[in-house]
């Protein structure tokens, strides 16, 4: 059975989730992709859940409006790169070229999102590898590998065997924010926790980090609105 839809302008798809542990109906709106999840006790009738959602319609629409719409990336679209907005324009030759306020992507227009995403991942890998090399040297602990993903729940992670993982979307953030996340994960090579000792390591190798951390908490979810196909 398909998930229900909250009627209106525009209609809002609802993801219906039943839980044996739920004692009441609840709504959750993802700031990453705008999905609205309606969680219900297992034996409750679906009609009661939909009635609850209708009662909360103003709240749902208010949160979705505050989140902003998704931005499909293509010719003419704008997105942040290194913390500043750039416009995607047609390119010539074979390479993606970054200008002062634009980024030129050659090739077929329908391939622009994928080609641009590949270019941004290369930039992210270069920047993160350089930052992690520097911070690992300052820490005195090497990492074993560096991987990139398009993660939704975290910006980076560190495994017990010294592997570092980062979201490639960090290339969209201001440079100091990318550097902070790199230092944060490198510091886990010495402290696999978030103890005072861990934060002391972050500050030792990066410097004062509260502004960068605050920027990411305030603006990070907004970066997932940009859709690269």
N, C-alpha and C positions, 0 to 999 in steps of 0.2 A: 504494500500500500504506500503511495507517495506521501511525503511529508505535507502537512497542511500549509495553507497560505492565509495570512492575515489580509483581508481585502482592504482596498483603499487606493490612494494615488500617491506613490506607486504601491502595488501589492508587495507584501513583505513575506518571503518564504520563512517558515519556521522549521527548525530541526527538532523533531519530537524524540525525546529520550525518556524511557521508562526505567526507573531504578527501584529495586527492592528496598534500598536503604533510605529513599526519600520519604519524608513524613509530610511534606507539603509541596505545593507547586512553586517552581522558581523559574526565573528568566535570567539568561546571561547573554550579553552582547559582546562579541569578540572585537576588541579594538584593532586587531590585526587585519581581519577580512570582513568585518561587519555581519558575520553570521549570528542569527538569533536562535538560541537554544532554549527550548521549553522542556524542563525536566518535571516529570510527574511520578507520583507513587504508582507502583505497578498495577494495582487493581482499580485505579481511578478511571472513569470514563473520559474518552478523548474530548467530548463536548465540554466537560468542565474545565479542562486545560485551555481550550480555545476561548471559552468565556473569560477566563482569567487574563489571557493575552489581550483580548479586546478591551478589557478594563484598563490595561496598562499601555494602550496604543499610543497615547500622547507621550508617555515616558520613553517608549521604544523609539518613536520617530524623532524625539528630541535628541536622544543619544546618537542615532544614526546621522542626523544632520550635523551634530557637533564633530563627529568623526570625519566627515567629508567623503566625497565620492572617490571611487577608484580612478586611477589615471592610466588608461591604456597607452603604452609607449609606442610611438611611431613618428613619422615626419610631422613636425609642428608641435609636438608635445614638449613640455618642460619638466625637468626633474632636477633634484639636487645632486651635485657631484662635488665631493670635497667641501660640502657645506654651502655651496653657492649654486644658484639656479642656472641651468643651461638649456638651450632649446635644440631639439634634434632637427638637423637640416640635411638635405641630400648632399652626398659627397661624391668626389671623383677619385679615380685611381683604385687602389686596392686596400688602402689602410684607413681606419677610423682616425679622424683628425680632431683634436680638441682646440677650440679657439677661446677667446676671452669670455664670450657669453653663449657659445654654441658648440655643438659637437656634430661633425659631419660624418655621415655613415653612407658609404658607397653601396652599390648593388641594388637588387630589386626591392621595391618598397615593402613587399610582404615579408621580406627576410630581415628587415631593419631591426625589429625587436630582438630576435634571436642573436643576430650578429652583434648588436650593441651589448646585450647581456654577456656574451662571451668576452668582449673587450673589457667590460667592467670587472669581470672575474679575474682577468689577467692583471689588471691594475691593482685589484685588491690583494692578489697573491703577492705581487712584488712589494707593495707597501707593508703588508703584514709580515712578510718574511724578513724584510729589513728591520722593522721595529722589534720583532721577536728576537732576532739575532743580537741586537743591541741590548735589549733588556735581559736576555739570558746571560750575556757576557757580564753585565753589571751584577746580576744575581749570583753568578758563578755556578750555574747549573744548566746543562744543555737540554734541549728538547729533542725528541726522536723523529717527529714528523709534523707536518702542517697540512691540514685539509680544510677545504671550503665547502659550505653547504648553504642552502637557503632556509635556515632554521626560523621557526616562528616563536619558540618558547625561550630561546636564549641567544645571546650574541657571541658567546664563546664557551669553550669548555676545555678542561685538561684532564687527561686520563692518568691512571696510576703508573703507566709505563712511559709517561713523558710525551704523549701525543697531544697536540693542540688542534682544536677545531674552532673555526670562526664562521660567522655569517658573511658572505661576500658583500652584503648590503652595507657593511661598515664603510665601504668606499664612498657611499653617499653622504656620510657624516663629515663634520669639520675634522681636520687632521688631528687635532688634540684629542678628539673623542676616540678615533680609531687607535691612536697611540695608548690611550688609557685602557681600552679593552685588551690590547696586546699585553700591556704591563700587568693587568689584572690576572690574565690566564698564565703568564709566565711566572708570576709570584706563587701560583699554586704548585709549581715544581718544588718549592721549598715548604709550602704550607697548604696541605690539602683540606682546607677549612676556611672559615671566615672569622677567625679569631682576631683579637687585637694584634697578635704577632703577624698574621697575614697582612692586615692593613698597613702595618708598619713597613713590611717589605714592599708593598705597592708604592707607598710614599717615598721610600728610599730610592727605588729605581725610576720612578716616574715623576715624583714631586707632588704638590698638592693636587688632589684628584676630585674634590667635591664638585667643582663646577662641571667637569666633563661627565661625571656620573649623573649629576642632576640634569644635564642636557639630554642624556640618553633616556632617562626615566620620563622626561617630559615629552620628548619628540620622537623617540625610537619607534613607537608603534606606527606613527604616521608614514614611515618609510616603506611599510608593507603595502601601502595603497598603490604604489607604482608597479604596474603589471607589464612584464617584459615578454609576454607570450609564452 
